[in-house]
Amino acid sequence: MDDKHLDSLLEKVHAELQSVDRVDDEERKLLLDLEQDIQDLLDRAGKTPSILERMQRAVERFEVKYPTLTKLLSEVSAVLSNAGI
């Protein structure tokens, strides 16, 4: 998968994260950490290995409340895993 497609997916996740509301403190922290990881990947400033773990936790936590977000996170997670990140 090329960088352009990954960037597009990450932009979609970023936009979807902006629409998430009604979260508790733990969920908010998870979303903020993911937001930072995504921004780092978009900026190519750093590719933190923790992003896959956070994405998996987010998928498990939000799969019922935010199906679009979890679908996007699952797709990005698969792309990153396949890329060896």
Rosetta constraint file for C-alpha pairs under 8 A:
AtomPair CA 1 CA 5 HARMONIC 6.73 0.50
AtomPair CA 1 CA 6 HARMONIC 7.22 0.50
AtomPair CA 1 CA 79 HARMONIC 7.30 0.50
AtomPair CA 2 CA 6 HARMONIC 6.56 0.50
AtomPair CA 3 CA 7 HARMONIC 5.95 0.50
AtomPair CA 4 CA 8 HARMONIC 6.19 0.50
AtomPair CA 5 CA 9 HARMONIC 6.25 0.50
AtomPair CA 6 CA 10 HARMONIC 6.11 0.50
AtomPair CA 6 CA 76 HARMONIC 7.23 0.50
AtomPair CA 6 CA 79 HARMONIC 7.43 0.50
AtomPair CA 7 CA 11 HARMONIC 6.08 0.50
AtomPair CA 7 CA 42 HARMONIC 6.38 0.50
AtomPair CA 8 CA 12 HARMONIC 6.33 0.50
AtomPair CA 9 CA 13 HARMONIC 6.28 0.50
AtomPair CA 9 CA 72 HARMONIC 7.08 0.50
AtomPair CA 9 CA 76 HARMONIC 6.54 0.50
AtomPair CA 10 CA 14 HARMONIC 6.06 0.50
AtomPair CA 10 CA 38 HARMONIC 6.50 0.50
AtomPair CA 10 CA 42 HARMONIC 7.21 0.50
AtomPair CA 10 CA 76 HARMONIC 7.05 0.50
AtomPair CA 11 CA 15 HARMONIC 6.20 0.50
AtomPair CA 12 CA 16 HARMONIC 6.13 0.50
AtomPair CA 12 CA 72 HARMONIC 7.42 0.50
AtomPair CA 13 CA 17 HARMONIC 6.06 0.50
AtomPair CA 13 CA 69 HARMONIC 6.47 0.50
AtomPair CA 13 CA 72 HARMONIC 5.99 0.50
AtomPair CA 13 CA 73 HARMONIC 6.71 0.50
AtomPair CA 14 CA 18 HARMONIC 6.52 0.50
AtomPair CA 14 CA 35 HARMONIC 6.76 0.50
AtomPair CA 14 CA 38 HARMONIC 7.21 0.50
AtomPair CA 15 CA 19 HARMONIC 6.90 0.50
AtomPair CA 16 CA 20 HARMONIC 6.82 0.50
AtomPair CA 16 CA 68 HARMONIC 7.60 0.50
AtomPair CA 16 CA 69 HARMONIC 5.86 0.50
AtomPair CA 17 CA 31 HARMONIC 7.24 0.50
AtomPair CA 17 CA 35 HARMONIC 7.50 0.50
AtomPair CA 17 CA 69 HARMONIC 7.08 0.50
AtomPair CA 20 CA 66 HARMONIC 7.67 0.50
AtomPair CA 23 CA 27 HARMONIC 5.63 0.50
AtomPair CA 23 CA 28 HARMONIC 5.94 0.50
AtomPair CA 24 CA 28 HARMONIC 6.07 0.50
AtomPair CA 25 CA 29 HARMONIC 6.21 0.50
AtomPair CA 26 CA 30 HARMONIC 6.30 0.50
AtomPair CA 27 CA 31 HARMONIC 6.15 0.50
AtomPair CA 27 CA 61 HARMONIC 7.89 0.50
AtomPair CA 28 CA 32 HARMONIC 6.09 0.50
AtomPair CA 29 CA 33 HARMONIC 6.12 0.50
AtomPair CA 30 CA 34 HARMONIC 6.15 0.50
AtomPair CA 30 CA 54 HARMONIC 6.96 0.50
AtomPair CA 30 CA 58 HARMONIC 7.02 0.50
AtomPair CA 31 CA 35 HARMONIC 5.98 0.50
AtomPair CA 31 CA 58 HARMONIC 7.56 0.50
AtomPair CA 32 CA 36 HARMONIC 6.28 0.50
AtomPair CA 33 CA 37 HARMONIC 6.25 0.50
AtomPair CA 33 CA 54 HARMONIC 7.77 0.50
AtomPair CA 34 CA 38 HARMONIC 6.04 0.50
AtomPair CA 34 CA 51 HARMONIC 6.67 0.50
AtomPair CA 34 CA 54 HARMONIC 6.50 0.50
AtomPair CA 34 CA 55 HARMONIC 7.04 0.50
AtomPair CA 35 CA 39 HARMONIC 6.14 0.50
AtomPair CA 36 CA 40 HARMONIC 6.11 0.50
AtomPair CA 37 CA 41 HARMONIC 6.28 0.50
AtomPair CA 37 CA 47 HARMONIC 7.61 0.50
AtomPair CA 37 CA 48 HARMONIC 6.91 0.50
AtomPair CA 37 CA 51 HARMONIC 6.03 0.50
AtomPair CA 38 CA 42 HARMONIC 6.13 0.50
AtomPair CA 38 CA 51 HARMONIC 7.96 0.50
AtomPair CA 39 CA 43 HARMONIC 6.01 0.50
AtomPair CA 40 CA 44 HARMONIC 5.71 0.50
AtomPair CA 40 CA 45 HARMONIC 5.24 0.50
AtomPair CA 40 CA 46 HARMONIC 5.52 0.50
AtomPair CA 40 CA 47 HARMONIC 6.75 0.50
AtomPair CA 41 CA 45 HARMONIC 6.58 0.50
AtomPair CA 41 CA 46 HARMONIC 6.21 0.50
AtomPair CA 41 CA 47 HARMONIC 5.78 0.50
AtomPair CA 47 CA 85 HARMONIC 7.11 0.50
AtomPair CA 48 CA 85 HARMONIC 7.94 0.50
AtomPair CA 49 CA 53 HARMONIC 7.70 0.50
AtomPair CA 49 CA 85 HARMONIC 6.40 0.50
AtomPair CA 50 CA 54 HARMONIC 6.21 0.50
AtomPair CA 51 CA 55 HARMONIC 5.93 0.50
AtomPair CA 52 CA 56 HARMONIC 6.16 0.50
AtomPair CA 52 CA 77 HARMONIC 5.94 0.50
AtomPair CA 52 CA 80 HARMONIC 7.73 0.50
AtomPair CA 52 CA 81 HARMONIC 7.77 0.50
AtomPair CA 53 CA 57 HARMONIC 6.30 0.50
AtomPair CA 54 CA 58 HARMONIC 6.06 0.50
AtomPair CA 55 CA 59 HARMONIC 6.07 0.50
AtomPair CA 55 CA 73 HARMONIC 6.10 0.50
AtomPair CA 55 CA 74 HARMONIC 7.44 0.50
AtomPair CA 55 CA 77 HARMONIC 6.70 0.50
AtomPair CA 56 CA 60 HARMONIC 6.26 0.50
AtomPair CA 56 CA 73 HARMONIC 7.94 0.50
AtomPair CA 56 CA 74 HARMONIC 7.57 0.50
AtomPair CA 56 CA 77 HARMONIC 7.75 0.50
AtomPair CA 57 CA 61 HARMONIC 6.03 0.50
AtomPair CA 58 CA 62 HARMONIC 5.79 0.50
AtomPair CA 58 CA 63 HARMONIC 7.87 0.50
AtomPair CA 58 CA 70 HARMONIC 7.31 0.50
AtomPair CA 58 CA 73 HARMONIC 7.94 0.50
AtomPair CA 59 CA 63 HARMONIC 5.40 0.50
AtomPair CA 59 CA 69 HARMONIC 7.97 0.50
AtomPair CA 59 CA 70 HARMONIC 4.91 0.50
AtomPair CA 59 CA 71 HARMONIC 7.95 0.50
AtomPair CA 59 CA 73 HARMONIC 6.68 0.50
AtomPair CA 59 CA 74 HARMONIC 6.93 0.50
AtomPair CA 62 CA 66 HARMONIC 5.41 0.50
AtomPair CA 62 CA 67 HARMONIC 7.24 0.50
AtomPair CA 62 CA 69 HARMONIC 7.76 0.50
AtomPair CA 62 CA 70 HARMONIC 6.47 0.50
AtomPair CA 63 CA 67 HARMONIC 5.23 0.50
AtomPair CA 63 CA 69 HARMONIC 7.82 0.50
AtomPair CA 63 CA 70 HARMONIC 5.39 0.50
AtomPair CA 66 CA 70 HARMONIC 6.32 0.50
AtomPair CA 67 CA 71 HARMONIC 6.05 0.50
AtomPair CA 68 CA 72 HARMONIC 6.29 0.50
AtomPair CA 69 CA 73 HARMONIC 6.08 0.50
AtomPair CA 70 CA 74 HARMONIC 5.98 0.50
AtomPair CA 71 CA 75 HARMONIC 6.26 0.50
AtomPair CA 72 CA 76 HARMONIC 6.17 0.50
AtomPair CA 73 CA 77 HARMONIC 5.93 0.50
AtomPair CA 74 CA 78 HARMONIC 6.18 0.50
AtomPair CA 75 CA 79 HARMONIC 6.28 0.50
AtomPair CA 76 CA 80 HARMONIC 6.10 0.50
AtomPair CA 77 CA 81 HARMONIC 6.04 0.50
AtomPair CA 78 CA 82 HARMONIC 6.07 0.50
AtomPair CA 79 CA 83 HARMONIC 6.17 0.50
AtomPair CA 80 CA 84 HARMONIC 6.30 0.50
AtomPair CA 80 CA 85 HARMONIC 5.24 0.50
AtomPair CA 81 CA 85 HARMONIC 5.62 0.50
